[in-house]
Amino acid sequence: MSVPSINRLSLWSIPMSATTPSTHPTELSRPDARGSGPLPRIGIAGIAIESSTFTPYRSSEQDFEVRRGTGAILERYPFFADGSTSGQALREAAEYVGVLHARALPGGQLEREAYEAWKQEIVDGLAAAHAEQALDGFFFDIHGAMSVVGLEDAEGDLITAIRAVIGPDAVVGTAMDLHGNVSHTLFEACDLLTCYRHAPHIDAWETRERGLRDLVGTAARVRDGGALPHKALVHVPILLPGEKTSTRIEPAKSIYAGIPAITQRDGITDISCWIGFAWADQPRCQAAIVAVGDDAAAVDAAALELAGTVWQARHDFEFVAPTGSFTECLDRALASEARPFWISDSGDNPGAGGADDTTYCLARLLDREEILSGRVSALMVSLVDEVSADAAHELGVGGRGEFAVGARIDTRDPGPVRLRAEVSALDETGPTGRAAALRVLEGDRPTGLTVMVTARRSQWARHEMFERLGLSMTGFDVVTVKMGYLEPDQYEAAADWLLALTPGGVDQDLVRLGHSRINRPMIPFDPEIPAPTRQDVLTGGGAHS
């Protein structure tokens, strides 16, 4: 097999609803369709992080959970251990060779030295495995929005280096976050590409299982003389934050809900829609549609159809919750009878790459008499501040002291906030490292405000995070959380909710951030974009030697 040539179809428009019936590939996604030969040999590796290029934070090796070797990497996938028939069949359908997988909470650009070291380790490990016995396939386990200092297309750089050692004959598949980016380089190097269909990402592991199953079946089929599937890519010049594209609301809800029906058409195996990553200033950042299947005409038409659906909805995307400045949101929360009332400090969301220590909201909470008097209980969760967390642990529960909280990474106004507080709870058993709940004092009198500080950047999205410090998601009148859209546990806990448009490295106001290197025209930076046409379809696959 040779790396398929890539070509653009000739220029002519087709109706957005056009479809081309063909033969559905009944064997492609079946892990037991491996013929009579030995099990396909599948390599696994990847670096997974979502990186904002607008935050001053730099992600380093210390931010990552790193797994090495086949056993540790296969333990990452719950579907191999859940006892299901499909998971067991997939586990037994291939010989897996795990090399290295590194995963981190979203952050800033990854330090180049850490990236290069992991890249070399992955390349060396795959080269050794391939020399021992040729790999039939490779699973590229990534997020899709990694930025590395000095690189334009980090995933493209990594897969290019991997392709150089595993060769053109190995079938490469990837399963990504829908907030990833599909560059031409990534598309050309991968034979199979898929992504999540839900935001929040309740189908993350389902997507990886689907991607791995398709890869195993395809690698076995190609090894036994079958053809690669055809693939098609259409970029749509839209760059929107996840908070405007949640699948809880329209139009994303209907766009993604329609995907399974397209995959049931003859000749189509998979089709995916990447919204793209809004907080990186790179040419690859934009929405993308990729379709895969055995019928070239059906695949091309489906990709262009879904791209047209996204294009037609280009002006319909709205925030997943009512929005306002933080002051406006806090006014509404204090006046409301709904308890608890949650407010997202969206501009500093660590789940999208924010520094997690801007003090814009904290300063404004401290200005409210309702909170300082104790009539309203409020929680600010959380700010990464290792100095304050260490100081709280030295004081111990019940200890009182002076703190300068936050703004050690993102130093924008108002900078570190000085406060006197009593340590009400401590923990160092979770992923936050040392964590402390600080009950703010006025003199020696407790106020209604509690501030969480942690040693490591963290996203307080689950009940157990709060419970480690004896807190409840529903135990305060007002909760200000460094999030964008609320994750399932938070959404369930909130009686009401507002999305505050706050400053930070993942500011929801993209125009205010100052992108300068993305392709143009691009919504929301330009009022209009051209409709996708056949000229915009990038194709490949369908051949081997």
LUMTOR-281788 format. One record per residue (C-alpha): residue in one letter; x, y, z; residue number from 0. Coordinates in steps of 0.001 Angstrom, whole numbers, plus 524288, in hexadecimal, padded with zeros to 5 digits. Example, Ala and Ser with C-alpha at 12.3 -4.5 7.8 and 13.67 -1.06 7.14 Angstrom:
{"a" {8300C 7EE6C 81E78} 0}
{"s" {83566 7FBDC 81BE4} 1}
***
This chain:
{"m" {80000 80000 80000} 0}
{"s" {804CD 80DA5 7FD20} 1}
{"v" {8009B 81A2B 803BE} 2}
{"p" {7F498 81E48 7FBF0} 3}
{"s" {7F58A 82A28 7F368} 4}
{"i" {7ED1E 835A6 7F74A} 5}
{"n" {7E517 83CFB 7ED59} 6}
{"r" {7DAF0 84793 7ECC0} 7}
{"l" {7CE91 8450D 7E51D} 8}
{"s" {7CB56 84DF2 7D9E2} 9}
{"l" {7C3AB 85A64 7DC80} 10}
{"w" {7B505 858E0 7DBF7} 11}
{"s" {7AA97 85A27 7E643} 12}
{"i" {7A118 84F64 7EA0E} 13}
{"p" {794AF 8505E 7F22E} 14}
{"m" {79753 84F65 800B4} 15}
{"s" {78DE6 843FB 80205} 16}
{"a" {793F6 83BC7 7F749} 17}
{"t" {7973F 82DA9 7FA71} 18}
{"t" {79CBD 82294 7F26C} 19}
{"p" {797FC 814C8 7F5C7} 20}
{"s" {7A208 809FD 7F54E} 21}
{"t" {7A5D4 7FD8B 7FC25} 22}
{"h" {7A70D 7FE6B 80AED} 23}
{"p" {7B424 7F8FD 80FD9} 24}
{"t" {7AF0C 7EE24 81898} 25}
{"e" {7BC97 7E971 81C95} 26}
{"l" {7C3CC 7F614 81F3C} 27}
{"s" {7BFDB 7F848 82D4B} 28}
{"r" {7BFDD 7EA21 831BF} 29}
{"p" {7CBBD 7E683 839F8} 30}
{"d" {7C9B1 7D810 83702} 31}
{"a" {7CADD 7DA73 82852} 32}
{"r" {7D948 7D758 8280D} 33}
{"g" {7D9BF 7CBE6 81ED4} 34}
{"s" {7E0E4 7BF65 821E3} 35}
{"g" {7EE4A 7C55F 82461} 36}
{"p" {7F477 7C9B0 8312E} 37}
{"l" {7EEB9 7D4BB 83933} 38}
{"p" {7F187 7E247 833C7} 39}
{"r" {7FC8D 7E8F7 83B19} 40}
{"i" {7F85D 7F68F 83FB2} 41}
{"g" {80155 800E6 845A1} 42}
{"i" {7FBDA 80B04 84F18} 43}
{"a" {801BC 8180B 8533C} 44}
{"g" {7FE35 8265C 85476} 45}
{"i" {7FF25 83342 85BA8} 46}
{"a" {7F202 838F2 85F94} 47}
{"i" {7F035 846FE 863FD} 48}
{"e" {7E801 852BA 86000} 49}
{"s" {7F097 85EE1 85FC5} 50}
{"s" {7ED19 86D3F 85FC3} 51}
{"t" {7F726 875EA 8592F} 52}
{"f" {7F139 881C0 86016} 53}
{"t" {7F41E 87DAC 86E06} 54}
{"p" {8013E 880CD 87472} 55}
{"y" {80182 87331 87A55} 56}
{"r" {80B29 86982 87483} 57}
{"s" {807E8 85B14 875C7} 58}
{"s" {8133C 85291 87A03} 59}
{"e" {8163F 84459 87C70} 60}
{"q" {81123 845DB 88A60} 61}
{"d" {80362 84898 88551} 62}
{"f" {80229 83B55 87EBC} 63}
{"e" {7FE5F 82DA2 88274} 64}
{"v" {807CD 82538 87AAC} 65}
{"r" {805A6 816D3 877C2} 66}
{"r" {8100E 80E25 871D5} 67}
{"g" {80F17 80066 86C9D} 68}
{"t" {803EA 7F818 867A5} 69}
{"g" {7FE12 7F452 874C4} 70}
{"a" {7FD5F 8020F 87A4A} 71}
{"i" {7F80A 807CC 86DB8} 72}
{"l" {7ED78 7FD77 86BDF} 73}
{"e" {7E911 80000 879DB} 74}
{"r" {7E5AA 80DC4 87535} 75}
{"y" {7DA1D 80880 86D5C} 76}
{"p" {7CE84 804DD 87614} 77}
{"f" {7C7B8 7FD54 86B35} 78}
{"f" {7D24E 7F2EA 86C1C} 79}
{"a" {7CF1A 7F08E 87A76} 80}
{"d" {7C071 7F2F0 87B3E} 81}
{"g" {7BCC7 7E4CA 878BA} 82}
{"s" {7B4E3 7E805 86C93} 83}
{"t" {7B4B4 7DEB2 86127} 84}
{"s" {7B8D9 7E959 857AA} 85}
{"g" {7C439 7EDA4 86034} 86}
{"q" {7C919 7DFCD 8620F} 87}
{"a" {7C7F3 7DCF7 8538A} 88}
{"l" {7CFAE 7E928 85051} 89}
{"r" {7DA25 7E5C2 85A4E} 90}
{"e" {7DBB2 7D843 85454} 91}
{"a" {7DB2E 7DCE6 8463B} 92}
{"a" {7E90A 7E246 84573} 93}
{"e" {7F6A1 7E1C7 84B07} 94}
{"y" {7F880 7EF34 8510B} 95}
{"v" {805B1 7F5A9 852D9} 96}
{"g" {804FA 8015F 85BEF} 97}
{"v" {81080 80AB1 85C0A} 98}
{"l" {80D86 81792 8631B} 99}
{"h" {8016B 81F75 86604} 100}
{"a" {801BA 82CB0 86CDF} 101}
{"r" {7F55A 833CB 870EE} 102}
{"a" {7F315 840B1 877EC} 103}
{"l" {7E885 84A2F 87BE9} 104}
{"p" {7E767 854CA 87187} 105}
{"g" {7F1AE 85F47 8734E} 106}
{"g" {7FB02 867FD 86C10} 107}
{"q" {8049D 8647C 86176} 108}
{"l" {80CA3 85878 864BF} 109}
{"e" {81AF7 85B00 86749} 110}
{"r" {822C0 856E4 85B5B} 111}
{"e" {82CAA 84ED5 862FA} 112}
{"a" {82231 84612 86904} 113}
{"y" {81B73 8443E 85BED} 114}
{"e" {827F2 840D1 854C0} 115}
{"a" {82BE0 836F9 85F24} 116}
{"w" {81EB1 8300A 85E8C} 117}
{"k" {81E88 830B4 84FC0} 118}
{"q" {82BDB 82A24 84F2A} 119}
{"e" {827A4 81FC7 858E6} 120}
{"i" {81B76 81CD6 850E1} 121}
{"v" {822FE 81C5C 8441B} 122}
{"d" {82DB2 813AE 849BD} 123}
{"g" {823D8 80A7A 84FFE} 124}
{"l" {81BD4 80914 8439F} 125}
{"a" {827FE 8074B 83B5E} 126}
{"a" {82C94 7FC44 84436} 127}
{"a" {81F34 7F5C9 8443E} 128}
{"h" {81DFE 7F70E 8357E} 129}
{"a" {82B99 7F166 83359} 130}
{"e" {82847 7E5BB 83BED} 131}
{"q" {81BB8 7E30D 8345D} 132}
{"a" {814DA 7EC51 82B14} 133}
{"l" {8098B 7F3FE 830C7} 134}
{"d" {7FCE3 7F261 82941} 135}
{"g" {7F6F3 7FE6C 82F79} 136}
{"f" {7F93A 809B6 838BE} 137}
{"f" {7EF82 8105C 841DE} 138}
{"f" {7F2EB 81EB9 84380} 139}
{"d" {7EC9F 821CC 850AE} 140}
{"i" {7EC2A 830AC 85168} 141}
{"h" {7E35E 83BFC 8550E} 142}
{"g" {7E61D 8439D 848A6} 143}
{"a" {7E870 8517D 84DB7} 144}
{"m" {7F636 8505D 85313} 145}
{"s" {7FF07 85C11 85118} 146}
{"v" {80DAD 85B0D 852F6} 147}
{"v" {816A9 866B3 8541C} 148}
{"g" {81C4A 86952 846A5} 149}
{"l" {81354 86021 83F05} 150}
{"e" {8079E 863A5 83681} 151}
{"d" {80178 8561F 83607} 152}
{"a" {80608 84D93 84149} 153}
{"e" {7FDD0 84198 83E29} 154}
{"g" {801C3 842C3 82FE7} 155}
{"d" {81006 8433C 833D1} 156}
{"l" {80E9F 8375E 83CA0} 157}
{"i" {80731 82ECB 832F5} 158}
{"t" {810CC 8324D 82830} 159}
{"a" {81C0C 82D61 830A2} 160}
{"i" {8144B 82110 833E7} 161}
{"r" {8111B 81E63 825A0} 162}
{"a" {81F9A 81F41 82285} 163}
{"v" {8227C 81365 82B1B} 164}
{"i" {81653 80AE4 829A2} 165}
{"g" {815FE 80CE7 81B00} 166}
{"p" {80AEC 80EE0 8114C} 167}
{"d" {80517 80134 812A3} 168}
{"a" {80034 8026E 820AA} 169}
{"v" {7F21E 80711 82197} 170}
{"v" {7F154 812FF 82A7B} 171}
{"g" {7E519 81689 831FC} 172}
{"t" {7E1F3 8211B 83BE2} 173}
{"a" {7D68D 82486 844D1} 174}
{"m" {7D659 832A8 84939} 175}
{"d" {7CF40 83D06 85101} 176}
{"l" {7C5BF 844AC 8488D} 177}
{"h" {7CD07 850D2 84D28} 178}
{"g" {7D935 84C12 84623} 179}
{"n" {7DE6E 850A5 8391A} 180}
{"v" {7DFFE 848CF 82C96} 181}
{"s" {7EB29 84E77 824B6} 182}
{"h" {7EE35 849D7 81703} 183}
{"t" {7FA65 8433B 81C69} 184}
{"l" {7F2BC 83B96 82697} 185}
{"f" {7E84D 837D7 81CBE} 186}
{"e" {7F231 83315 812CA} 187}
{"a" {7F9B5 82AE5 81CBA} 188}
{"c" {7EDA9 82424 82280} 189}
{"d" {7E51C 81A45 81B8B} 190}
{"l" {7D9F0 81AB0 82569} 191}
{"l" {7D5AF 8269A 82D3D} 192}
{"t" {7CA44 82817 8369A} 193}
{"c" {7C67C 830F3 841EF} 194}
{"y" {7BCCC 83287 84D0C} 195}
{"r" {7AE81 83524 84A0B} 196}
{"h" {7AAED 83B84 856FE} 197}
{"a" {7AF00 847B3 85E7A} 198}
{"p" {7B00F 845EE 869FC} 199}
{"h" {7B7BB 839F5 865DF} 200}
{"i" {7AF7F 82EEE 86B49} 201}
{"d" {7B3BB 82638 85FEB} 202}
{"a" {7C27E 8279F 8613B} 203}
{"w" {7C538 81938 8639E} 204}
{"e" {7BAA8 814D1 85A46} 205}
{"t" {7C18E 81CB1 84FC0} 206}
{"r" {7CECD 816A0 852A4} 207}
{"e" {7C8D0 80921 85264} 208}
{"r" {7C26C 80C12 8454A} 209}
{"g" {7CF0E 81177 83FC8} 210}
{"l" {7D728 80602 8447B} 211}
{"r" {7CD3D 7FC0B 83F98} 212}
{"d" {7CD22 80219 83214} 213}
{"l" {7DBF2 80257 83208} 214}
{"v" {7DD6E 7F401 835CF} 215}
{"g" {7D3A4 7EF82 82BAD} 216}
{"t" {7D973 7F803 820FE} 217}
{"a" {7E782 7F41F 82407} 218}
{"a" {7E3DF 7E5BF 82331} 219}
{"r" {7DC9E 7E7C1 81678} 220}
{"v" {7E784 7EFA2 81023} 221}
{"r" {7F1D8 7E5EA 81478} 222}
{"d" {7E9FE 7DB22 80DF9} 223}
{"g" {7E969 7E285 80111} 224}
{"g" {7DDD9 7EB95 802D2} 225}
{"a" {7DD8D 7F9E8 7FF3E} 226}
{"l" {7DEB6 80564 80842} 227}
{"p" {7D1FE 80CAC 80A92} 228}
{"h" {7CFE7 81954 80353} 229}
{"k" {7D067 825B6 80B82} 230}
{"a" {7CC38 833C3 8094D} 231}
{"l" {7CEF3 84066 810AE} 232}
{"v" {7C79E 84D43 80FCB} 233}
{"h" {7CBDB 858F3 817DC} 234}
{"v" {7C161 862BA 81BB2} 235}
{"p" {7C714 87013 81F64} 236}
{"i" {7C003 8714B 82C53} 237}
{"l" {7C720 872B5 83956} 238}
{"l" {7BE25 87228 84514} 239}
{"p" {7C007 86F4C 8538B} 240}
{"g" {7BA6A 862C2 858FB} 241}
{"e" {7B0FA 86AE4 86107} 242}
{"k" {7AA23 86EA4 85452} 243}
{"t" {7AA33 860F0 84EB7} 244}
{"s" {7A56C 85845 859BB} 245}
{"t" {79D67 84CCB 854FA} 246}
{"r" {793A6 84FA9 85FD8} 247}
{"i" {78E11 85AA2 85775} 248}
{"e" {78B62 85DFF 84949} 249}
{"p" {790D2 85E40 83F3A} 250}
{"a" {79BC2 8550E 8439B} 251}
{"k" {791C9 84BFB 849DB} 252}
{"s" {78B61 848E2 83CD3} 253}
{"i" {79800 84924 83500} 254}
{"y" {79E46 83EAD 83D5E} 255}
{"a" {791A3 83711 83F59} 256}
{"g" {7910C 8354C 830A3} 257}
{"i" {79E72 82EF1 82FA1} 258}
{"p" {79A98 820DD 832F9} 259}
{"a" {79094 820AE 827F6} 260}
{"i" {79AEA 824D4 81E1F} 261}
{"t" {7A3CD 819BB 82280} 262}
{"q" {798FF 81008 81F46} 263}
{"r" {798FB 813B2 810F4} 264}
{"d" {79EB4 80A4D 80730} 265}
{"g" {7AD1E 80CDE 8051F} 266}
{"i" {7AED1 8150C 81187} 267}
{"t" {7B5D8 80FD4 81D81} 268}
{"d" {7B7D7 81C18 8259E} 269}
{"i" {7B611 82AB6 824CA} 270}
{"s" {7BA5E 834AD 82ED4} 271}
{"c" {7B963 84326 83172} 272}
{"w" {7C46D 84A49 8384E} 273}
{"i" {7C07B 857A8 83D52} 274}
{"g" {7CEF2 85AE8 83EBC} 275}
{"f" {7D64F 8619C 849B4} 276}
{"a" {7D38C 87016 84B1E} 277}
{"w" {7DE5F 87409 8548C} 278}
{"a" {7EA32 87179 84C11} 279}
{"d" {7EEE1 87AFC 841BF} 280}
{"q" {7F2D7 87181 8370F} 281}
{"p" {7EEC7 86F86 828D3} 282}
{"r" {7E99F 861CB 82BA7} 283}
{"c" {7DF55 866CB 8354E} 284}
{"q" {7D1F1 865AE 82EFC} 285}
{"a" {7C697 85C53 82DCF} 286}
{"a" {7C8CB 84FD7 82617} 287}
{"i" {7C09D 844B9 820AF} 288}
{"v" {7C6B6 83773 81DC7} 289}
{"a" {7BF57 82C18 817AE} 290}
{"v" {7C491 81E4C 815B7} 291}
{"g" {7BF23 812BA 80E39} 292}
{"d" {7C059 8094C 802EC} 293}
{"d" {7B913 8113C 7F8B3} 294}
{"a" {7C098 81D47 7F462} 295}
{"a" {7B4FE 8248D 7EEBD} 296}
{"a" {7AC95 82207 7FAB8} 297}
{"v" {7B77E 82633 803E7} 298}
{"d" {7BA56 832CF 7FC97} 299}
{"a" {7ABFF 83650 7FBC9} 300}
{"a" {7A999 83387 80A31} 301}
{"a" {7B523 83BE2 80E67} 302}
{"l" {7B08F 84744 8061F} 303}
{"e" {7A282 84596 80AAE} 304}
{"l" {7A625 8463D 8191E} 305}
{"a" {7AF34 851C1 81676} 306}
{"g" {7A3CE 8587A 80FED} 307}
{"t" {79B2F 855DC 81BB0} 308}
{"v" {7A535 85C49 82498} 309}
{"w" {7A6B6 8679A 81B22} 310}
{"q" {79811 869D2 81A80} 311}
{"a" {797B6 86AA9 8295B} 312}
{"r" {7A378 873CC 82A06} 313}
{"h" {79BCA 87F2C 82FCA} 314}
{"d" {7935F 876F6 838EA} 315}
{"f" {79D63 872E4 84310} 316}
{"e" {79AB4 8791F 85046} 317}
{"f" {7A028 877A9 85DE6} 318}
{"v" {79B95 86BC9 86568} 319}
{"a" {7969B 8746E 8708E} 320}
{"p" {792B0 882A1 87291} 321}
{"t" {79EC2 88B43 8732B} 322}
{"g" {7A350 89833 8789A} 323}
{"s" {7AEBA 89EA4 87F44} 324}
{"f" {7B242 89889 88C51} 325}
{"t" {7AC29 8A409 89376} 326}
{"e" {79F77 8A254 88BEC} 327}
{"c" {79F71 893BA 88E9B} 328}
{"l" {7A239 895BB 89D09} 329}
{"d" {79744 89FCB 89E06} 330}
{"r" {78DB3 895E9 89869} 331}
{"a" {792B6 88AF2 8A11A} 332}
{"l" {79158 892F2 8AD80} 333}
{"a" {783A7 89758 8A9C2} 334}
{"s" {77F25 889BE 8A608} 335}
{"e" {77842 8801B 8AEF3} 336}
{"a" {77EA5 874A7 8A7CE} 337}
{"r" {788C5 86DE3 8B051} 338}
{"p" {79319 86A47 8AD84} 339}
{"f" {79535 87418 8A2A5} 340}
{"w" {7A166 870FF 89AAB} 341}
{"i" {7A97B 87AC7 892D7} 342}
{"s" {7B3FB 87694 88937} 343}
{"d" {7C084 87E9E 8893B} 344}
{"s" {7C1F6 87AA2 87B01} 345}
{"g" {7CDB1 882DC 87705} 346}
{"d" {7D6AB 87B94 88065} 347}
{"n" {7D146 86DDE 87E8E} 348}
{"p" {7DC85 86434 880D1} 349}
{"g" {7D4BC 85A1B 8793A} 350}
{"a" {7D773 861F7 86CF3} 351}
{"g" {7E541 86637 87073} 352}
{"g" {7E339 871D8 87978} 353}
{"a" {7ED91 874D7 883AE} 354}
{"d" {7E3C8 871F9 88EA9} 355}
{"d" {7E857 87D4D 8971A} 356}
{"t" {7E27A 88A07 8921E} 357}
{"t" {7DC87 891BB 89D61} 358}
{"y" {7D2A9 899BD 895C8} 359}
{"c" {7C6FF 89296 89BD3} 360}
{"l" {7CCD5 89113 8A961} 361}
{"a" {7CEC6 89FB8 8AAC7} 362}
{"r" {7C0A3 8A23B 8A70D} 363}
{"l" {7BB66 8980F 8B082} 364}
{"l" {7C2BD 89F1F 8BB4A} 365}
{"d" {7BBCE 8ABCA 8B7AB} 366}
{"r" {7AE29 8A6AF 8BA98} 367}
{"e" {7A848 8AA09 8C7BE} 368}
{"e" {79E76 89ED2 8C6C5} 369}
{"i" {7A9E6 89539 8C6B6} 370}
{"l" {7B2D1 89C3E 8D059} 371}
{"s" {7A7B5 89D38 8DA2D} 372}
{"g" {7A53D 88EA0 8D940} 373}
{"r" {79726 89008 8D4A5} 374}
{"v" {79B31 888F6 8C82F} 375}
{"s" {7A4D4 87DB8 8C838} 376}
{"a" {7ADEE 87D7E 8BC85} 377}
{"l" {7B88D 8746B 8B78F} 378}
{"m" {7C381 877FC 8AE26} 379}
{"v" {7C90A 86B73 8A881} 380}
{"s" {7D432 86B0B 8A5CF} 381}
{"l" {7E0DF 872A4 8A413} 382}
{"v" {7EDD7 86BE3 8A242} 383}
{"d" {7F709 871D6 8AC4F} 384}
{"e" {80118 8688B 8B1EC} 385}
{"v" {80678 872DE 8BB2E} 386}
{"s" {7F938 87546 8C16A} 387}
{"a" {7F5FF 866C7 8C1B6} 388}
{"d" {802D8 863D8 8C8AF} 389}
{"a" {80099 86EF1 8D24A} 390}
{"a" {7F30B 8699F 8D55C} 391}
{"h" {7F87E 85C15 8D7FE} 392}
{"e" {802AC 861D5 8E114} 393}
{"l" {7F7F6 868EC 8E8A6} 394}
{"g" {7EF49 85CDA 8E963} 395}
{"v" {7E080 85C29 8EA48} 396}
{"g" {7DBA0 86746 8F2CD} 397}
{"g" {7E7FC 86F31 8F0C7} 398}
{"r" {7E6D4 87D5E 8ECBB} 399}
{"g" {7F011 8857E 8E492} 400}
{"e" {7F271 88F75 8D9F7} 401}
{"f" {7F2BF 88B06 8CBC4} 402}
{"a" {7F5B5 89115 8BE84} 403}
{"v" {7ED8A 88880 8B59E} 404}
{"g" {7EEE9 8861D 8A716} 405}
{"a" {7F4CF 88D48 89B71} 406}
{"r" {801C3 8862C 89C2B} 407}
{"i" {80071 8816E 88E15} 408}
{"d" {7F6BC 88A99 88794} 409}
{"t" {7FA24 8977B 88E0C} 410}
{"r" {7EFC6 89FFF 8879E} 411}
{"d" {7E80A 8A987 8900C} 412}
{"p" {7E4E1 8A95D 89B0E} 413}
{"g" {7F0A0 8A0B0 89DEA} 414}
{"p" {7F274 89934 8AAB8} 415}
{"v" {7E717 89B5A 8B40F} 416}
{"r" {7EAC7 89D38 8C243} 417}
{"l" {7E18D 89775 8CC33} 418}
{"r" {7E114 89265 8D9FC} 419}
{"a" {7DB6A 884C3 8DB25} 420}
{"e" {7D936 87915 8E3D4} 421}
{"v" {7DCE1 86BAE 8DEB3} 422}
{"s" {7D02F 863FA 8DEE0} 423}
{"a" {7D48C 85780 8D7C9} 424}
{"l" {7E0D1 85128 8D24A} 425}
{"d" {7E3A7 8460F 8C8E9} 426}
{"e" {7EF4E 840D6 8C156} 427}
{"t" {7EA19 833C5 8BC88} 428}
{"g" {7E497 837FF 8AF81} 429}
{"p" {7E9A8 83C92 8A248} 430}
{"t" {7EA26 84A9B 8A739} 431}
{"g" {7F5B3 847BE 8B011} 432}
{"r" {7F477 84FB4 8BC63} 433}
{"a" {7E729 8563D 8BD02} 434}
{"a" {7E15A 85F46 8C734} 435}
{"a" {7D440 8658C 8C9DC} 436}
{"l" {7D64E 8735D 8CF00} 437}
{"r" {7CAF8 879E6 8D61A} 438}
{"v" {7CCF3 88870 8D410} 439}
{"l" {7CCE4 890D6 8E060} 440}
{"e" {7C9E8 89F18 8E317} 441}
{"g" {7D265 8A151 8EECD} 442}
{"d" {7CF5C 89544 8F6D5} 443}
{"r" {7C180 893B7 8F1AB} 444}
{"p" {7BEC2 8894B 8E749} 445}
{"t" {7B866 88E45 8DADE} 446}
{"g" {7B00D 88654 8D18C} 447}
{"l" {7BB28 8841B 8C7D7} 448}
{"t" {7C382 877D5 8C6CD} 449}
{"v" {7CEBF 87760 8BD0F} 450}
{"m" {7D500 86ABC 8B856} 451}
{"v" {7E391 86AE2 8B58E} 452}
{"t" {7EB31 85F83 8AFD9} 453}
{"a" {7F93D 85BF5 8AD0E} 454}
{"r" {7F627 8573A 89F4E} 455}
{"r" {7ED1B 85C66 894D2} 456}
{"s" {7E04D 85526 895BD} 457}
{"q" {7D245 85510 89152} 458}
{"w" {7C838 852A8 89BEB} 459}
{"a" {7BE6C 84B81 89382} 460}
{"r" {7BAEF 83FA1 89BBA} 461}
{"h" {7B48D 83D49 8A8EA} 462}
{"e" {7C06B 8364D 8AE55} 463}
{"m" {7C8F9 84240 8AC7B} 464}
{"f" {7C081 849C9 8B619} 465}
{"e" {7BE8B 83E5A 8BF45} 466}
{"r" {7CD1C 83CFE 8C1B6} 467}
{"l" {7CC23 849BF 8C941} 468}
{"g" {7BF2E 846AF 8CFAD} 469}
{"l" {7B7D6 84F9E 8C663} 470}
{"s" {7ABD9 84DAE 8BDF5} 471}
{"m" {7A8B9 852BB 8B071} 472}
{"t" {79BB6 85757 8B5F7} 473}
{"g" {7A096 85CA2 8C2F6} 474}
{"f" {7A216 86B07 8BF38} 475}
{"d" {798A1 87559 8BA7D} 476}
{"v" {7A18D 87A0A 8AF89} 477}
{"v" {7AC81 87229 8A94B} 478}
{"t" {7B64B 878B0 8A03B} 479}
{"v" {7BDDD 86E62 898D7} 480}
{"k" {7C8B4 86F69 88ED3} 481}
{"m" {7C16B 8685F 883F3} 482}
{"g" {7BB33 86A9C 876E2} 483}
{"y" {7AEEB 8628E 8750D} 484}
{"l" {7ABCA 85A7D 8811B} 485}
{"e" {7AF98 84C2C 8816E} 486}
{"p" {7A4EC 84229 884C8} 487}
{"d" {7A6BA 8421F 893B5} 488}
{"q" {7A72A 850EF 8941E} 489}
{"y" {79B8F 85262 88B13} 490}
{"e" {7938F 84948 8939A} 491}
{"a" {79772 85078 8A00E} 492}
{"a" {79456 85E30 89B34} 493}
{"a" {78699 8634D 89DA1} 494}
{"d" {789D6 86E26 89408} 495}
{"w" {795E4 87210 88C69} 496}
{"l" {79C0E 87D51 884EF} 497}
{"l" {7A815 87DEF 87C47} 498}
{"a" {7B046 889BF 87FED} 499}
{"l" {7B82E 88F76 874B5} 500}
{"t" {7C495 891FE 87C53} 501}
{"p" {7D261 8956D 877F9} 502}
{"g" {7DCDB 88AFC 87730} 503}
{"g" {7E48B 8822F 86E42} 504}
{"v" {7D82D 87B92 86940} 505}
{"d" {7CFB7 887AE 8680D} 506}
{"q" {7C2B1 8848D 8617C} 507}
{"d" {7C3C2 89167 85A13} 508}
{"l" {7CCC4 88C3B 84F7E} 509}
{"v" {7CDEF 89935 8487F} 510}
{"r" {7D2BE 89F57 85527} 511}
{"l" {7DD81 8950D 85621} 512}
{"g" {7E432 899CF 849CC} 513}
{"h" {7E621 88E56 84076} 514}
{"s" {7EF41 89233 8357A} 515}
{"r" {7F3CE 88581 82F13} 516}
{"i" {7E739 87E1E 82C4B} 517}
{"n" {7E270 87CBA 81E60} 518}
{"r" {7D8D5 88710 819D9} 519}
{"p" {7CDC1 888E2 8174C} 520}
{"m" {7C94B 88272 823E5} 521}
{"i" {7BD1A 883C4 82C29} 522}
{"p" {7BC36 88AD7 835C8} 523}
{"f" {7C75F 89382 83109} 524}
{"d" {7C0CF 89615 823E9} 525}
{"p" {7B251 8982E 82168} 526}
{"e" {7B143 88DE7 816D1} 527}
{"i" {7B816 88202 8112C} 528}
{"p" {7B63E 87AFA 80439} 529}
{"a" {7AE00 86EA4 8038F} 530}
{"p" {7B5C4 861F6 80267} 531}
{"t" {7B6AD 85C71 7F4AE} 532}
{"r" {7BCA0 85082 7EE34} 533}
{"q" {7C93A 85834 7ED03} 534}
{"d" {7CA79 857E3 7FBCC} 535}
{"v" {7CA69 84904 7FCF7} 536}
{"l" {7D7B9 84318 7FFB8} 537}
{"t" {7D7FE 83486 7FD04} 538}
{"g" {7E0C5 828B8 7FEA3} 539}
{"g" {7E192 81A2E 8015F} 540}
{"g" {7DBFD 80ED7 7F9EA} 541}
{"a" {7E8A6 808B1 7F525} 542}
{"h" {7F3AE 7FFF3 7F995} 543}
{"s" {7FECB 7F843 7F3C1} 544}
***
